[in-house]
Amino acid sequence: MTQNMTQNMHQPPLVLVLGGTGKVGRRIVARLTARQVPVRIGARSAAPAFDWNAPATWPGVLNGVQNVFISYAPDLAVPGASQAVAEFTAQAAAQGVARVVLLSGRGEPEAEAAERLVQDGPLPWTILRCSWFAQNFSEDFLLDPILAGEVALPVDGATEPFLDCDDIAEVATEALLDDRHAGQVYELTGPRLLTFGDAIGEIARAAERPIRFTTIPPEEFAAGLAAAGLSRDEVSLVSYLFATVLDGRNSSVRNGVERALGRPPRDFADYIRQTAKTGIWRSS
């Protein structure tokens, strides 16, 4: 009998949150901590350290863990990601983990391959198949262009149901703690479709300053990312995601948030109101 199986069943499970310092992960950590659930953060900077590219670090972070939130960095679209996730899940099962919750990408063939490997694996699972994060406008590479007053992207009229990371974190927390979510694939989206131009327009109105949206060729976009300091691999990944995920295949709204939580997802306008109050979109 493993150490995990002999733990007091009335105690909250020790939950491992991979990517626990990221946009979604840190929100999950905060929710679990508020519910007095013991949490271990899986990150290179954590102790014990975790690194997807160093399997020798995996047993240490899995020791004593019961449930795991899996977020693959930088993205499930990178070569070898699905196999790494499958190997990690097998290692987790061998060490007595009880369930996994996988953060996946909507409309990504590589992400769907990872989903299948987890579904065919040895552990109960929940899949969170997510649309584009709203927080990419405030906590990622789109913030600097917004502050500069112009966002130039290789997209035109494609629409996306932008998804609030707080909704993802809330669904993930429930899936980590409640058996009723086992075996579920939740396709998580926001409640309405917007173009990137629409989104920037709403941000500009909330920030009370002009922010222009421009459509540019993919080559110009990639060159701008490189000039901003992104590595060749990062440029390739971001360019691929814009070319693949934002080709119109995700221009639909799904009910995954409501299925999981019994309420509708947060609207993009709610995200904008809350974020604008922080002052993060004010130009210096």
Steps between C-alpha positions, in 0.01 A plus 500: 500500500642839404556789734219692331248220554571482871435871562200597707212517252342785697797727441503722190713356219843640427458659158786559258444797270742491208557848367389628838660840444325561165178679403274204573715313750538777753124553499446132574756515781319798653165321490633178647683689773183693587327164547786380722608236249875431516669600175836431339610727217669333204750744350873528437518768770312293760636260759511221407563625147303370202608511138318339209835452327657326801304182587731445795313785673161333465509245786587767755202723424266198483599360840195489724275668242143381440365728225683684222422795276704459180598810305771438243741786434537668266204340319365160403564597137878462533662177372522227761246658736236229477753224564641687801151538643432129450827403669435737789150357548642147510756612759223664703295179499803300611540732799137472613341809348120469489396737218626752246349814350653598164506857370458471123464731202193536284548420133858375532564156345806448722298581812236250395774238465605568860137475611466156341814373671374619839155350434663167410732519800479337843331781698156659528512826305324827422583700187470879491504598130537877509456785256727807487570645846363850563799559727732486199406867460623593848745235618683394184663620180206715391537736796800693363333575163186614683709738711675622185163584343500255209437125484607345170406134446475260205122463540216680332135414552531168685298494820592343832297442821764644735511305827571639846779314680301526823235278342765246402642502851158454657417204275845348561465534876165321498636228271796445732281459806173345380469150351193606299725666242699183423480395136369838384631707210407861568533728200538836671421826320374845578133581434540703177713530190726799435766582246835620631405842370182487709700400807755778458218748448339401829834524679563845351165628624560363849854642508365832369773543242552414132631152418511402135462149362676413174508184292849413375655215298626197698861571398486852640342369820776240546768762439344722765498220755867431434582870532319503835741237629306176462711196420477323165294221658264749665453690174426175318247390763309829517496531121372143468220558752382814320503320167327188632271578789380834364401385151131496588482145635426631851236754400232341717385513860482188719331430834786336689514760778127469562515120495779498755392784729127545445542863395585682177860603427621850579460744216800672344352832614516380863867414456566843348324689781691313770834530321461866412456582869857380565637766266711249309387637159586861579791625293794636702 
